[in-house]
């Protein structure tokens, strides 16, 4: 007898101008339903939601950021305190949660529990998008989501967020990291530490144990094309199943680890060369002013 499908709600309806929720939401829904494990519903208006709104679901996915223009100093459009509390209580009570890509920038000024639910967030004072569009992903801690994956594999046409803010008191496990490549900023070695985090690994996906529930935050998947690449097609459904059930049965795509057709050769060829140069520079003793 087949297992019952994972009842999933995607909360969306607004993102900033860099992210098109109208395009990415159907792509996420199709990716999940294509596995045969999920029954996905979508709401474009979560304001006014209550515990009863969520009680029939196993998993909530948030594809939402409440500011169209991320440069303007204006408050986010929030779900409202009651709806936000219902979401937090839903996960704490033993259900699953996924914070997808643009969602990581949200929650500024909300209840601190929302940040702890996400585990790590983009904040103007600390965070930035690295200039890497194509990069290697590195498998970090051992976890059912990434079981059997290569130690590293290429990813293309996406965002690498660095300098995230990590709330205290969060029990998390890092799934994947990406390297903030100094040569993507400049070719002058004396500037290879010009910004915090250059030349370092940064988490791009991680899990959070939240009360009796499980959450996964995913920093990649900028647009429909990135969602279609092997790394995201492997990560997203397996993360969703784990968050909802604590188990992973969705298979890893056969093409994980393979370059995509027309993909840039930075990840597979140039990034390892640049990293070797950078490691030699560090080993030789980088200028004290850059440390």
DRENFI-275866 format. One record per residue (C-alpha): residue number from 1; residue in three letters; x, y, z. Coordinates in steps of 0.25 Angstrom, whole numbers, always signed. Layout:
<resi NUM resn ALA c1 X c2 Y c3 Z>
...
% end
This chain:
<resi 1 resn UNK c1 +0 c2 +0 c3 +0>
<resi 2 resn UNK c1 +6 c2 +13 c3 -4>
<resi 3 resn UNK c1 +10 c2 +23 c3 +7>
<resi 4 resn UNK c1 +0 c2 +35 c3 +8>
<resi 5 resn UNK c1 +5 c2 +48 c3 +1>
<resi 6 resn UNK c1 +11 c2 +59 c3 +9>
<resi 7 resn UNK c1 +1 c2 +70 c3 +10>
<resi 8 resn UNK c1 +8 c2 +82 c3 +7>
<resi 9 resn UNK c1 +5 c2 +97 c3 +7>
<resi 10 resn UNK c1 +13 c2 +107 c3 +0>
<resi 11 resn UNK c1 +12 c2 +121 c3 +5>
<resi 12 resn UNK c1 +15 c2 +132 c3 -5>
<resi 13 resn UNK c1 +9 c2 +145 c3 -11>
<resi 14 resn UNK c1 +20 c2 +155 c3 -10>
<resi 15 resn UNK c1 +35 c2 +155 c3 -12>
<resi 16 resn UNK c1 +45 c2 +166 c3 -16>
<resi 17 resn UNK c1 +48 c2 +171 c3 -30>
<resi 18 resn UNK c1 +60 c2 +161 c3 -31>
<resi 19 resn UNK c1 +51 c2 +149 c3 -29>
<resi 20 resn UNK c1 +38 c2 +145 c3 -37>
<resi 21 resn UNK c1 +29 c2 +137 c3 -28>
<resi 22 resn UNK c1 +19 c2 +136 c3 -39>
<resi 23 resn UNK c1 +29 c2 +127 c3 -47>
<resi 24 resn UNK c1 +37 c2 +120 c3 -36>
<resi 25 resn UNK c1 +24 c2 +115 c3 -28>
<resi 26 resn UNK c1 +19 c2 +107 c3 -39>
<resi 27 resn UNK c1 +33 c2 +101 c3 -42>
<resi 28 resn UNK c1 +34 c2 +97 c3 -27>
<resi 29 resn UNK c1 +21 c2 +91 c3 -27>
<resi 30 resn UNK c1 +24 c2 +83 c3 -40>
<resi 31 resn UNK c1 +37 c2 +78 c3 -34>
<resi 32 resn UNK c1 +30 c2 +73 c3 -22>
<resi 33 resn UNK c1 +18 c2 +67 c3 -28>
<resi 34 resn UNK c1 +27 c2 +60 c3 -39>
<resi 35 resn UNK c1 +33 c2 +51 c3 -28>
<resi 36 resn UNK c1 +19 c2 +45 c3 -25>
<resi 37 resn UNK c1 +21 c2 +48 c3 -10>
<resi 38 resn UNK c1 +14 c2 +62 c3 -9>
<resi 39 resn UNK c1 +0 c2 +68 c3 -10>
<resi 40 resn UNK c1 +3 c2 +83 c3 -11>
<resi 41 resn UNK c1 -6 c2 +94 c3 -9>
<resi 42 resn UNK c1 -3 c2 +109 c3 -11>
<resi 43 resn UNK c1 -8 c2 +121 c3 -3>
<resi 44 resn UNK c1 -4 c2 +135 c3 -8>
<resi 45 resn UNK c1 -10 c2 +142 c3 +5>
<resi 46 resn UNK c1 -6 c2 +136 c3 +18>
<resi 47 resn UNK c1 -11 c2 +149 c3 +26>
<resi 48 resn UNK c1 -22 c2 +144 c3 +36>
<resi 49 resn UNK c1 -17 c2 +130 c3 +36>
<resi 50 resn UNK c1 -19 c2 +122 c3 +49>
<resi 51 resn UNK c1 -15 c2 +109 c3 +55>
<resi 52 resn UNK c1 -28 c2 +103 c3 +48>
<resi 53 resn UNK c1 -22 c2 +108 c3 +35>
<resi 54 resn UNK c1 -10 c2 +99 c3 +36>
<resi 55 resn UNK c1 -16 c2 +87 c3 +44>
<resi 56 resn UNK c1 -18 c2 +78 c3 +32>
<resi 57 resn UNK c1 -4 c2 +80 c3 +26>
<resi 58 resn UNK c1 +9 c2 +73 c3 +29>
<resi 59 resn UNK c1 +19 c2 +83 c3 +23>
<resi 60 resn UNK c1 +19 c2 +98 c3 +20>
<resi 61 resn UNK c1 +28 c2 +104 c3 +10>
<resi 62 resn UNK c1 +30 c2 +119 c3 +10>
<resi 63 resn UNK c1 +34 c2 +126 c3 -3>
<resi 64 resn UNK c1 +31 c2 +141 c3 +2>
<resi 65 resn UNK c1 +39 c2 +154 c3 +5>
<resi 66 resn UNK c1 +30 c2 +166 c3 +9>
<resi 67 resn UNK c1 +38 c2 +177 c3 +2>
<resi 68 resn UNK c1 +37 c2 +179 c3 -13>
<resi 69 resn UNK c1 +49 c2 +188 c3 -13>
<resi 70 resn UNK c1 +60 c2 +183 c3 -4>
<resi 71 resn UNK c1 +67 c2 +196 c3 -4>
<resi 72 resn UNK c1 +56 c2 +205 c3 +2>
<resi 73 resn UNK c1 +56 c2 +207 c3 +17>
<resi 74 resn UNK c1 +41 c2 +202 c3 +18>
<resi 75 resn UNK c1 +35 c2 +192 c3 +27>
<resi 76 resn UNK c1 +32 c2 +178 c3 +22>
<resi 77 resn UNK c1 +18 c2 +174 c3 +19>
<resi 78 resn UNK c1 +16 c2 +164 c3 +30>
<resi 79 resn UNK c1 +6 c2 +152 c3 +32>
<resi 80 resn UNK c1 +2 c2 +158 c3 +45>
<resi 81 resn UNK c1 +5 c2 +154 c3 +59>
<resi 82 resn UNK c1 -6 c2 +143 c3 +60>
<resi 83 resn UNK c1 -2 c2 +137 c3 +47>
<resi 84 resn UNK c1 +13 c2 +137 c3 +50>
<resi 85 resn UNK c1 +10 c2 +131 c3 +63>
<resi 86 resn UNK c1 +2 c2 +120 c3 +57>
<resi 87 resn UNK c1 +13 c2 +117 c3 +47>
<resi 88 resn UNK c1 +23 c2 +116 c3 +58>
<resi 89 resn UNK c1 +14 c2 +107 c3 +67>
<resi 90 resn UNK c1 +11 c2 +98 c3 +55>
<resi 91 resn UNK c1 +26 c2 +94 c3 +54>
<resi 92 resn UNK c1 +29 c2 +94 c3 +69>
<resi 93 resn UNK c1 +17 c2 +84 c3 +70>
<resi 94 resn UNK c1 +24 c2 +74 c3 +61>
<resi 95 resn UNK c1 +22 c2 +78 c3 +47>
<resi 96 resn UNK c1 +31 c2 +82 c3 +35>
<resi 97 resn UNK c1 +36 c2 +95 c3 +30>
<resi 98 resn UNK c1 +44 c2 +100 c3 +18>
<resi 99 resn UNK c1 +49 c2 +114 c3 +16>
<resi 100 resn UNK c1 +52 c2 +116 c3 +2>
<resi 101 resn UNK c1 +63 c2 +126 c3 -4>
<resi 102 resn UNK c1 +56 c2 +140 c3 -3>
<resi 103 resn UNK c1 +50 c2 +136 c3 +10>
<resi 104 resn UNK c1 +63 c2 +137 c3 +17>
<resi 105 resn UNK c1 +63 c2 +152 c3 +15>
<resi 106 resn UNK c1 +50 c2 +154 c3 +22>
<resi 107 resn UNK c1 +46 c2 +155 c3 +37>
<resi 108 resn UNK c1 +53 c2 +168 c3 +40>
<resi 109 resn UNK c1 +47 c2 +173 c3 +53>
<resi 110 resn UNK c1 +38 c2 +161 c3 +54>
<resi 111 resn UNK c1 +37 c2 +153 c3 +67>
<resi 112 resn UNK c1 +51 c2 +147 c3 +69>
<resi 113 resn UNK c1 +45 c2 +133 c3 +69>
<resi 114 resn UNK c1 +43 c2 +134 c3 +54>
<resi 115 resn UNK c1 +58 c2 +136 c3 +52>
<resi 116 resn UNK c1 +61 c2 +124 c3 +60>
<resi 117 resn UNK c1 +52 c2 +116 c3 +52>
<resi 118 resn UNK c1 +60 c2 +120 c3 +40>
<resi 119 resn UNK c1 +73 c2 +118 c3 +47>
<resi 120 resn UNK c1 +80 c2 +128 c3 +38>
<resi 121 resn UNK c1 +76 c2 +140 c3 +31>
<resi 122 resn UNK c1 +80 c2 +151 c3 +22>
<resi 123 resn UNK c1 +82 c2 +164 c3 +28>
<resi 124 resn UNK c1 +87 c2 +178 c3 +22>
<resi 125 resn UNK c1 +97 c2 +180 c3 +33>
<resi 126 resn UNK c1 +105 c2 +167 c3 +31>
<resi 127 resn UNK c1 +100 c2 +160 c3 +18>
<resi 128 resn UNK c1 +103 c2 +161 c3 +3>
<resi 129 resn UNK c1 +101 c2 +153 c3 -10>
<resi 130 resn UNK c1 +115 c2 +149 c3 -14>
<resi 131 resn UNK c1 +118 c2 +151 c3 -29>
<resi 132 resn UNK c1 +119 c2 +136 c3 -32>
<resi 133 resn UNK c1 +108 c2 +132 c3 -41>
<resi 134 resn UNK c1 +114 c2 +118 c3 -43>
<resi 135 resn UNK c1 +121 c2 +111 c3 -32>
<resi 136 resn UNK c1 +124 c2 +97 c3 -25>
<resi 137 resn UNK c1 +115 c2 +92 c3 -14>
<resi 138 resn UNK c1 +122 c2 +85 c3 -3>
<resi 139 resn UNK c1 +114 c2 +74 c3 +5>
<resi 140 resn UNK c1 +116 c2 +77 c3 +19>
<resi 141 resn UNK c1 +111 c2 +69 c3 +31>
<resi 142 resn UNK c1 +106 c2 +55 c3 +29>
<resi 143 resn UNK c1 +91 c2 +55 c3 +28>
<resi 144 resn UNK c1 +80 c2 +47 c3 +22>
<resi 145 resn UNK c1 +77 c2 +58 c3 +12>
<resi 146 resn UNK c1 +91 c2 +58 c3 +6>
<resi 147 resn UNK c1 +94 c2 +43 c3 +8>
<resi 148 resn UNK c1 +102 c2 +37 c3 -3>
<resi 149 resn UNK c1 +105 c2 +51 c3 -9>
<resi 150 resn UNK c1 +118 c2 +54 c3 -15>
<resi 151 resn UNK c1 +128 c2 +63 c3 -6>
<resi 152 resn UNK c1 +126 c2 +74 c3 -16>
<resi 153 resn UNK c1 +118 c2 +77 c3 -29>
<resi 154 resn UNK c1 +116 c2 +89 c3 -38>
<resi 155 resn UNK c1 +104 c2 +98 c3 -38>
<resi 156 resn UNK c1 +101 c2 +109 c3 -48>
<resi 157 resn UNK c1 +94 c2 +122 c3 -50>
<resi 158 resn UNK c1 +90 c2 +124 c3 -35>
<resi 159 resn UNK c1 +92 c2 +133 c3 -23>
<resi 160 resn UNK c1 +103 c2 +130 c3 -12>
<resi 161 resn UNK c1 +99 c2 +138 c3 +0>
<resi 162 resn UNK c1 +110 c2 +141 c3 +10>
<resi 163 resn UNK c1 +111 c2 +147 c3 +24>
<resi 164 resn UNK c1 +97 c2 +142 c3 +29>
<resi 165 resn UNK c1 +93 c2 +146 c3 +43>
<resi 166 resn UNK c1 +92 c2 +133 c3 +51>
<resi 167 resn UNK c1 +82 c2 +135 c3 +63>
<resi 168 resn UNK c1 +87 c2 +129 c3 +76>
<resi 169 resn UNK c1 +81 c2 +117 c3 +83>
<resi 170 resn UNK c1 +78 c2 +109 c3 +70>
<resi 171 resn UNK c1 +81 c2 +94 c3 +68>
<resi 172 resn UNK c1 +85 c2 +93 c3 +53>
<resi 173 resn UNK c1 +93 c2 +84 c3 +44>
<resi 174 resn UNK c1 +99 c2 +90 c3 +31>
<resi 175 resn UNK c1 +96 c2 +82 c3 +19>
<resi 176 resn UNK c1 +103 c2 +89 c3 +8>
<resi 177 resn UNK c1 +114 c2 +101 c3 +7>
<resi 178 resn UNK c1 +119 c2 +109 c3 -4>
<resi 179 resn UNK c1 +133 c2 +117 c3 -5>
<resi 180 resn UNK c1 +133 c2 +132 c3 -6>
<resi 181 resn UNK c1 +143 c2 +133 c3 -17>
<resi 182 resn UNK c1 +152 c2 +145 c3 -16>
<resi 183 resn UNK c1 +156 c2 +145 c3 -31>
<resi 184 resn UNK c1 +141 c2 +148 c3 -34>
<resi 185 resn UNK c1 +143 c2 +162 c3 -27>
<resi 186 resn UNK c1 +157 c2 +165 c3 -31>
<resi 187 resn UNK c1 +170 c2 +160 c3 -36>
<resi 188 resn UNK c1 +179 c2 +168 c3 -27>
<resi 189 resn UNK c1 +184 c2 +158 c3 -16>
<resi 190 resn UNK c1 +185 c2 +169 c3 -5>
<resi 191 resn UNK c1 +170 c2 +171 c3 -6>
<resi 192 resn UNK c1 +166 c2 +156 c3 -5>
<resi 193 resn UNK c1 +161 c2 +159 c3 +10>
<resi 194 resn UNK c1 +155 c2 +173 c3 +6>
<resi 195 resn UNK c1 +141 c2 +168 c3 +11>
<resi 196 resn UNK c1 +138 c2 +159 c3 +23>
<resi 197 resn UNK c1 +136 c2 +145 c3 +18>
<resi 198 resn UNK c1 +144 c2 +145 c3 +5>
<resi 199 resn UNK c1 +152 c2 +132 c3 +3>
<resi 200 resn UNK c1 +143 c2 +125 c3 +13>
<resi 201 resn UNK c1 +132 c2 +114 c3 +12>
<resi 202 resn UNK c1 +118 c2 +119 c3 +15>
<resi 203 resn UNK c1 +105 c2 +111 c3 +18>
<resi 204 resn UNK c1 +95 c2 +110 c3 +6>
<resi 205 resn UNK c1 +86 c2 +100 c3 +12>
<resi 206 resn UNK c1 +84 c2 +95 c3 +27>
<resi 207 resn UNK c1 +74 c2 +88 c3 +36>
<resi 208 resn UNK c1 +68 c2 +93 c3 +49>
<resi 209 resn UNK c1 +62 c2 +85 c3 +60>
<resi 210 resn UNK c1 +51 c2 +94 c3 +65>
<resi 211 resn UNK c1 +43 c2 +88 c3 +77>
<resi 212 resn UNK c1 +37 c2 +75 c3 +72>
<resi 213 resn UNK c1 +38 c2 +79 c3 +58>
<resi 214 resn UNK c1 +48 c2 +80 c3 +47>
<resi 215 resn UNK c1 +52 c2 +92 c3 +37>
<resi 216 resn UNK c1 +61 c2 +93 c3 +26>
<resi 217 resn UNK c1 +66 c2 +107 c3 +20>
<resi 218 resn UNK c1 +71 c2 +107 c3 +6>
<resi 219 resn UNK c1 +79 c2 +119 c3 +0>
<resi 220 resn UNK c1 +80 c2 +114 c3 -14>
<resi 221 resn UNK c1 +69 c2 +114 c3 -25>
<resi 222 resn UNK c1 +69 c2 +128 c3 -30>
<resi 223 resn UNK c1 +60 c2 +126 c3 -42>
<resi 224 resn UNK c1 +53 c2 +115 c3 -50>
<resi 225 resn UNK c1 +66 c2 +112 c3 -57>
<resi 226 resn UNK c1 +73 c2 +110 c3 -44>
<resi 227 resn UNK c1 +62 c2 +101 c3 -39>
<resi 228 resn UNK c1 +64 c2 +92 c3 -51>
<resi 229 resn UNK c1 +79 c2 +89 c3 -48>
<resi 230 resn UNK c1 +83 c2 +76 c3 -42>
<resi 231 resn UNK c1 +87 c2 +82 c3 -29>
<resi 232 resn UNK c1 +74 c2 +88 c3 -26>
<resi 233 resn UNK c1 +66 c2 +77 c3 -32>
<resi 234 resn UNK c1 +73 c2 +68 c3 -22>
<resi 235 resn UNK c1 +73 c2 +77 c3 -10>
<resi 236 resn UNK c1 +58 c2 +82 c3 -10>
<resi 237 resn UNK c1 +50 c2 +70 c3 -10>
<resi 238 resn UNK c1 +59 c2 +62 c3 -1>
<resi 239 resn UNK c1 +59 c2 +73 c3 +9>
<resi 240 resn UNK c1 +44 c2 +75 c3 +8>
<resi 241 resn UNK c1 +42 c2 +60 c3 +11>
<resi 242 resn UNK c1 +51 c2 +60 c3 +23>
<resi 243 resn UNK c1 +45 c2 +72 c3 +29>
<resi 244 resn UNK c1 +31 c2 +66 c3 +28>
<resi 245 resn UNK c1 +34 c2 +52 c3 +32>
<resi 246 resn UNK c1 +49 c2 +51 c3 +38>
<resi 247 resn UNK c1 +52 c2 +41 c3 +27>
<resi 248 resn UNK c1 +57 c2 +42 c3 +12>
<resi 249 resn UNK c1 +52 c2 +32 c3 +1>
<resi 250 resn UNK c1 +52 c2 +42 c3 -11>
<resi 251 resn UNK c1 +64 c2 +37 c3 -19>
<resi 252 resn UNK c1 +76 c2 +46 c3 -23>
<resi 253 resn UNK c1 +75 c2 +50 c3 -37>
<resi 254 resn UNK c1 +85 c2 +42 c3 -46>
<resi 255 resn UNK c1 +91 c2 +55 c3 -51>
<resi 256 resn UNK c1 +95 c2 +61 c3 -38>
<resi 257 resn UNK c1 +110 c2 +64 c3 -39>
<resi 258 resn UNK c1 +110 c2 +65 c3 -55>
<resi 259 resn UNK c1 +112 c2 +79 c3 -62>
<resi 260 resn UNK c1 +99 c2 +84 c3 -68>
<resi 261 resn UNK c1 +99 c2 +87 c3 -83>
<resi 262 resn UNK c1 +104 c2 +100 c3 -86>
<resi 263 resn UNK c1 +109 c2 +103 c3 -71>
<resi 264 resn UNK c1 +120 c2 +112 c3 -68>
<resi 265 resn UNK c1 +134 c2 +104 c3 -66>
<resi 266 resn UNK c1 +137 c2 +113 c3 -54>
<resi 267 resn UNK c1 +132 c2 +102 c3 -44>
<resi 268 resn UNK c1 +139 c2 +90 c3 -50>
<resi 269 resn UNK c1 +152 c2 +96 c3 -55>
<resi 270 resn UNK c1 +155 c2 +110 c3 -50>
<resi 271 resn UNK c1 +150 c2 +110 c3 -36>
<resi 272 resn UNK c1 +159 c2 +99 c3 -32>
<resi 273 resn UNK c1 +171 c2 +106 c3 -38>
<resi 274 resn UNK c1 +167 c2 +119 c3 -31>
<resi 275 resn UNK c1 +165 c2 +112 c3 -18>
<resi 276 resn UNK c1 +179 c2 +106 c3 -19>
<resi 277 resn UNK c1 +185 c2 +119 c3 -22>
<resi 278 resn UNK c1 +177 c2 +125 c3 -10>
<resi 279 resn UNK c1 +182 c2 +114 c3 -1>
<resi 280 resn UNK c1 +196 c2 +116 c3 -5>
<resi 281 resn UNK c1 +195 c2 +131 c3 -2>
<resi 282 resn UNK c1 +189 c2 +128 c3 +12>
<resi 283 resn UNK c1 +200 c2 +118 c3 +15>
<resi 284 resn UNK c1 +211 c2 +128 c3 +11>
<resi 285 resn UNK c1 +205 c2 +138 c3 +21>
<resi 286 resn UNK c1 +195 c2 +148 c3 +16>
<resi 287 resn UNK c1 +198 c2 +162 c3 +20>
<resi 288 resn UNK c1 +194 c2 +165 c3 +34>
<resi 289 resn UNK c1 +185 c2 +176 c3 +30>
<resi 290 resn UNK c1 +176 c2 +167 c3 +22>
<resi 291 resn UNK c1 +174 c2 +157 c3 +34>
% end
